[in-house]
Amino acid sequence: MGQRTGALLAAHVTSGGKALLAELPPERLRALYPSGLPGGEPKALEDVQRLAAGLTAIRRTPAGPSTSRRASGV
């Protein structure tokens, strides 16, 4: 795991951030990302839809798995 002290990461890329986003109503989530997820990729709005679907799954699960997106091998 790399040094992350003081690093700012977007909520949608961390497990804690996703847990917080999962508690928001869908309209508030869409208001946070009106142009899609940060990064300027062409499918940004579709990524918000995928994020919303993933957050629905998080709400239904008492604990979420680590998918090693930020920390390799965890």
N, C-alpha and C positions, 0 to 999 in steps of 0.2 A: 504494500500500500504506500503510495507516495505521500509526501508532506502536504497537508491540506490546512494547516493552521492559518487562519485569517482568510482563507479562500472563500469567495462568494460563488455559490452554485445556484442555478435556477431550481425552483421548487419541483418542477416536473422531472428532474434528473436524479433526485435523491429519494430514498425510501421515506424519510421523515416528511419531506415536502409533499410527496404523493399522499401520505396519510392525512396531512392537513387539507390538501386539495380535495380528497375524497369526501370530506365533510361539507363541502360547498354545494349549494344547489346548482343544477346545470346552467342556469342563466348567469350566475355569478362567474362560473368557470369560463363561459364564452366571453363574458365581459373582460376577464383578465387577459384573454388571448384573442382579441378581435381580428388580428391579421395572421393568426396562426402562431405556432411555437417559435421562439427566437431562433435565429440562424439563417433566415432568408431563403430557405429551401423552397422549391416550387410546390411541394406537397404539404406546406405548413398547415393549411386549414384541415386537410385530411388527417394530419398528425394530431390535431386537437380532438378530432372525432375518435381516433384510436386511443388517445389519452383518456377521454371520457369513458370509453368502454372499459379500459383497464381500471379506472377508478371505481367503476361499478363493481368489478370483481373484487377489488380491495375492500369495499364496504361490506361485502358478503363473507369475507374471510376474517377470522379473529386475529390472525397473524400473517404478515406477508413474508414471502421468501426473499432472500438476497439473490439477485440475478447477476451479480458481479459486474454491473455496468460501470461502476465507478472504482471498484477495488478488485483487481484481478485475484482470483483464487479464494475469494471469501465466500 
